[in-house]
Amino acid sequence: MSEPTLHSRKHPVYICRENGWDVGTRLVGDEGSGPTVIEITGFGERTMLAKAISHQGKPVAWGESSWTLRCRDWTVAE
């Protein structure tokens, strides 16, 4: 079973380690406005970098930035 992300107080890097998510892993989560797919691009000591791949099924180019995992129930994208 995966470590839950929604409302987690853990730093994103710890959740990723516990779930086996590494650079290149794509995650999908919905904050209420449709699913967003991100790809993990790197880790700091406590932060996670990712780039958005799509939102509501449409490609996006939001660029790389730090991401929190606590606002959505993230799972590995199929």
KEVEX-250438 format. One record per residue (C-alpha): chain; x, y, z. Coordinates in Angstrom, 2 decimals. Layout:
residues N
<"A"; <X; Y; Z>>
...
END
This chain:
residues 78
<"A"; <0.00; 0.00; 0.00>>
<"A"; <1.30; 3.47; -0.89>>
<"A"; <1.94; 6.20; 1.66>>
<"A"; <-1.04; 8.59; 1.32>>
<"A"; <-0.30; 12.12; 0.12>>
<"A"; <-3.50; 14.08; 0.73>>
<"A"; <-3.09; 16.27; 3.86>>
<"A"; <0.22; 14.58; 4.71>>
<"A"; <2.51; 16.54; 7.02>>
<"A"; <5.57; 14.72; 5.65>>
<"A"; <7.94; 16.45; 3.25>>
<"A"; <7.41; 15.35; -0.37>>
<"A"; <10.83; 13.72; -0.63>>
<"A"; <10.02; 11.37; 2.27>>
<"A"; <6.68; 10.36; 0.76>>
<"A"; <8.37; 9.68; -2.58>>
<"A"; <11.03; 7.50; -0.96>>
<"A"; <8.45; 5.52; 1.01>>
<"A"; <6.39; 4.94; -2.15>>
<"A"; <9.38; 4.09; -4.35>>
<"A"; <8.79; 7.13; -6.59>>
<"A"; <11.98; 8.34; -8.23>>
<"A"; <13.07; 10.77; -10.94>>
<"A"; <11.00; 10.01; -14.04>>
<"A"; <7.96; 8.72; -12.13>>
<"A"; <4.71; 10.24; -13.38>>
<"A"; <2.01; 10.95; -10.83>>
<"A"; <-1.63; 11.89; -11.31>>
<"A"; <-3.78; 13.79; -8.83>>
<"A"; <-6.98; 15.84; -8.85>>
<"A"; <-7.38; 18.92; -6.65>>
<"A"; <-10.97; 19.39; -7.81>>
<"A"; <-10.44; 20.95; -11.23>>
<"A"; <-9.55; 17.80; -13.16>>
<"A"; <-6.55; 15.48; -13.11>>
<"A"; <-3.03; 16.84; -13.34>>
<"A"; <-0.12; 14.63; -14.38>>
<"A"; <3.38; 15.58; -13.22>>
<"A"; <6.78; 13.98; -13.76>>
<"A"; <9.32; 13.99; -10.93>>
<"A"; <12.54; 15.66; -12.12>>
<"A"; <14.63; 15.86; -8.94>>
<"A"; <14.88; 15.97; -5.16>>
<"A"; <16.39; 18.27; -2.58>>
<"A"; <16.77; 17.48; 1.09>>
<"A"; <13.04; 17.87; 1.71>>
<"A"; <11.59; 19.15; -1.54>>
<"A"; <10.61; 17.56; -4.81>>
<"A"; <10.96; 19.10; -8.26>>
<"A"; <8.53; 18.17; -11.00>>
<"A"; <7.19; 19.40; -14.30>>
<"A"; <3.53; 19.33; -15.27>>
<"A"; <2.77; 17.08; -18.22>>
<"A"; <-0.98; 17.56; -18.58>>
<"A"; <-4.06; 19.02; -16.91>>
<"A"; <-7.59; 17.82; -17.69>>
<"A"; <-6.07; 15.56; -20.37>>
<"A"; <-4.47; 18.46; -22.27>>
<"A"; <-0.69; 19.01; -22.53>>
<"A"; <0.71; 21.91; -20.50>>
<"A"; <4.07; 23.64; -20.39>>
<"A"; <4.18; 25.01; -16.86>>
<"A"; <7.89; 24.28; -16.50>>
<"A"; <9.76; 22.71; -13.62>>
<"A"; <9.08; 23.85; -10.06>>
<"A"; <8.86; 22.54; -6.52>>
<"A"; <5.66; 20.65; -5.78>>
<"A"; <3.81; 19.81; -2.62>>
<"A"; <1.98; 16.50; -2.49>>
<"A"; <-0.45; 17.34; 0.31>>
<"A"; <-3.21; 19.00; -1.78>>
<"A"; <-4.08; 15.93; -3.86>>
<"A"; <-4.24; 12.18; -3.51>>
<"A"; <-1.34; 11.43; -5.88>>
<"A"; <-0.91; 7.99; -7.44>>
<"A"; <1.36; 6.62; -10.15>>
<"A"; <-0.04; 7.54; -13.58>>
<"A"; <-0.97; 4.57; -15.74>>
END
